[in-house]
Amino acid sequence: MKKNENIRNIFKGGFLRLAACLALLLAAVSCDYIHDELPLCRHTLRFVYRHNIKHADAFAYEMVNQSMEKNVRLYIYDSNGKFLSSRLIEGAELEKNEVDLSDLAPATYRLLAWGGLNDTDYTWTEPVAGDSLDDFRMAVKAAGSRVDRELSGLFQGELVYTIPAGGTTDTEFPLVKNTNKIRFILVDANRGTELTADAFDIVATTLNSDLDAHNEPVSAVRFTWLPYLQKVETVKAVGKSTTVYDAVCTELNTLRLIDNGTGTLRVRYASEEEPFFNVNLTELLKLTQIESHKLPGQEYLDRQDEYVITAYVDIAGGRAHCLYVVVDDWIVRLEDMDLNTEM
């Protein structure tokens, strides 16, 4: 009998010790917003950029390679879209990518994020208390609706964000990229001729130079995008031949491209008045998709942010003629495609 009682005491003591350990463990990990003896619940936010052509998170890579401002401006609104406060995420906090929002009370919020805004490239409305989310605007800085500089990468995101009354949260904040680069390579099909960097005038136009809080264009003013880079490179002929072809390599950028048929891309030989290449911009860029995994037009334009297009031209006799365009291994002859535009 005494032996059984000792066994019961042993089990009882073990149970009490186990219960005490569990209580201490729970106390260590518990949090709330009421009791002073418990820590505040921790709520963190992580930015991700997966809305790209690889469907993989490239946020850290993009921030490291930003040409100018390496930051994200986080605007916090209440559930009705009224502005409450803002945070500038930069430096070590941006590198760690773990934004602590534990100071916010349990509630539902609407968050707006813009990455890469800077005073050189953009203007934007900095909200004050009580402003509506729908009042936010950003625009590309330009003189006479023309831009000939390389823009710093621009990112945007919106998120409905809820902080519960208890427990911790770790939330991803998806972003999209709103700047694009287009590299246009013009190769002279005549062997041994020499080109200069200004041999061609290359101009893109769109009706999009500003965006609202929801990443939609606001105005409908035609905007001109000019090259920020234009130089001559050479291409060697096949085999042991010393013959080379000259190529003018050009890069320009745009804001978010909209699949509505209003953008243009024109190329003019400097000695001529009329462009020999005059096409719908987005229709041409959509041809750069890989055939085996095509996306809807607007989704592709939003995911892809760099395009490379090669055109072979004949400038014999002082006049330029576009022979064909190479777009991701596809040979496009303009007379065979409905890419011409009257704009």
ChimeraX attribute file (.defattr): number of C-alpha atoms within 10 A of each C-alpha:
attribute: neighborCount
match mode: 1-to-1
recipient: residues
	/A:1	5
	/A:2	7
	/A:3	8
	/A:4	9
	/A:5	10
	/A:6	11
	/A:7	11
	/A:8	12
	/A:9	12
	/A:10	12
	/A:11	12
	/A:12	12
	/A:13	12
	/A:14	12
	/A:15	12
	/A:16	12
	/A:17	12
	/A:18	12
	/A:19	12
	/A:20	12
	/A:21	12
	/A:22	12
	/A:23	11
	/A:24	12
	/A:25	11
	/A:26	11
	/A:27	13
	/A:28	11
	/A:29	12
	/A:30	15
	/A:31	20
	/A:32	17
	/A:33	14
	/A:34	10
	/A:35	9
	/A:36	9
	/A:37	9
	/A:38	14
	/A:39	15
	/A:40	18
	/A:41	23
	/A:42	18
	/A:43	20
	/A:44	15
	/A:45	17
	/A:46	16
	/A:47	20
	/A:48	18
	/A:49	22
	/A:50	17
	/A:51	19
	/A:52	19
	/A:53	16
	/A:54	10
	/A:55	10
	/A:56	11
	/A:57	16
	/A:58	14
	/A:59	18
	/A:60	15
	/A:61	10
	/A:62	16
	/A:63	20
	/A:64	10
	/A:65	11
	/A:66	16
	/A:67	13
	/A:68	15
	/A:69	17
	/A:70	21
	/A:71	20
	/A:72	21
	/A:73	17
	/A:74	20
	/A:75	20
	/A:76	23
	/A:77	24
	/A:78	19
	/A:79	15
	/A:80	11
	/A:81	17
	/A:82	20
	/A:83	21
	/A:84	17
	/A:85	14
	/A:86	17
	/A:87	13
	/A:88	15
	/A:89	18
	/A:90	17
	/A:91	11
	/A:92	9
	/A:93	13
	/A:94	18
	/A:95	14
	/A:96	11
	/A:97	18
	/A:98	18
	/A:99	18
	/A:100	14
	/A:101	16
	/A:102	16
	/A:103	10
	/A:104	14
	/A:105	14
	/A:106	14
	/A:107	12
	/A:108	16
	/A:109	22
	/A:110	20
	/A:111	21
	/A:112	22
	/A:113	22
	/A:114	21
	/A:115	26
	/A:116	22
	/A:117	24
	/A:118	16
	/A:119	11
	/A:120	13
	/A:121	19
	/A:122	18
	/A:123	16
	/A:124	17
	/A:125	11
	/A:126	12
	/A:127	19
	/A:128	12
	/A:129	10
	/A:130	13
	/A:131	15
	/A:132	17
	/A:133	22
	/A:134	11
	/A:135	13
	/A:136	16
	/A:137	20
	/A:138	20
	/A:139	20
	/A:140	23
	/A:141	18
	/A:142	18
	/A:143	8
	/A:144	8
	/A:145	14
	/A:146	16
	/A:147	22
	/A:148	17
	/A:149	16
	/A:150	18
	/A:151	25
	/A:152	21
	/A:153	24
	/A:154	24
	/A:155	21
	/A:156	23
	/A:157	21
	/A:158	19
	/A:159	15
	/A:160	13
	/A:161	18
	/A:162	16
	/A:163	19
	/A:164	15
	/A:165	14
	/A:166	14
	/A:167	15
	/A:168	17
	/A:169	15
	/A:170	14
	/A:171	14
	/A:172	13
	/A:173	18
	/A:174	19
	/A:175	24
	/A:176	22
	/A:177	23
	/A:178	21
	/A:179	20
	/A:180	21
	/A:181	18
	/A:182	18
	/A:183	18
	/A:184	21
	/A:185	22
	/A:186	23
	/A:187	22
	/A:188	27
	/A:189	18
	/A:190	15
	/A:191	12
	/A:192	13
	/A:193	13
	/A:194	14
	/A:195	19
	/A:196	13
	/A:197	15
	/A:198	13
	/A:199	17
	/A:200	20
	/A:201	17
	/A:202	22
	/A:203	17
	/A:204	22
	/A:205	21
	/A:206	23
	/A:207	21
	/A:208	24
	/A:209	27
	/A:210	22
	/A:211	21
	/A:212	18
	/A:213	19
	/A:214	14
	/A:215	17
	/A:216	13
	/A:217	20
	/A:218	15
	/A:219	13
	/A:220	11
	/A:221	12
	/A:222	14
	/A:223	21
	/A:224	22
	/A:225	22
	/A:226	21
	/A:227	21
	/A:228	14
	/A:229	14
	/A:230	21
	/A:231	15
	/A:232	18
	/A:233	17
	/A:234	17
	/A:235	12
	/A:236	13
	/A:237	12
	/A:238	9
	/A:239	7
	/A:240	7
	/A:241	8
	/A:242	9
	/A:243	14
	/A:244	18
	/A:245	18
	/A:246	21
	/A:247	25
	/A:248	20
	/A:249	20
	/A:250	23
	/A:251	21
	/A:252	23
	/A:253	23
	/A:254	24
	/A:255	25
	/A:256	23
	/A:257	24
	/A:258	20
	/A:259	18
	/A:260	12
	/A:261	15
	/A:262	18
	/A:263	23
	/A:264	23
	/A:265	22
	/A:266	19
	/A:267	20
	/A:268	19
	/A:269	21
	/A:270	16
	/A:271	12
	/A:272	12
	/A:273	8
	/A:274	12
	/A:275	17
	/A:276	16
	/A:277	20
	/A:278	20
	/A:279	22
	/A:280	22
	/A:281	23
	/A:282	22
	/A:283	20
	/A:284	19
	/A:285	20
	/A:286	20
	/A:287	17
	/A:288	19
	/A:289	18
	/A:290	12
	/A:291	9
	/A:292	6
	/A:293	6
	/A:294	13
	/A:295	15
	/A:296	9
	/A:297	17
	/A:298	14
	/A:299	15
	/A:300	20
	/A:301	23
	/A:302	20
	/A:303	19
	/A:304	21
	/A:305	21
	/A:306	14
	/A:307	17
	/A:308	16
	/A:309	20
	/A:310	19
	/A:311	21
	/A:312	18
	/A:313	22
	/A:314	16
	/A:315	16
	/A:316	12
	/A:317	6
	/A:318	10
	/A:319	13
	/A:320	21
	/A:321	16
	/A:322	19
	/A:323	15
	/A:324	17
	/A:325	20
	/A:326	17
	/A:327	19
	/A:328	15
	/A:329	11
	/A:330	12
	/A:331	12
	/A:332	16
	/A:333	14
	/A:334	16
	/A:335	10
	/A:336	7
	/A:337	11
	/A:338	11
	/A:339	18
	/A:340	18
	/A:341	16
	/A:342	7
	/A:343	12
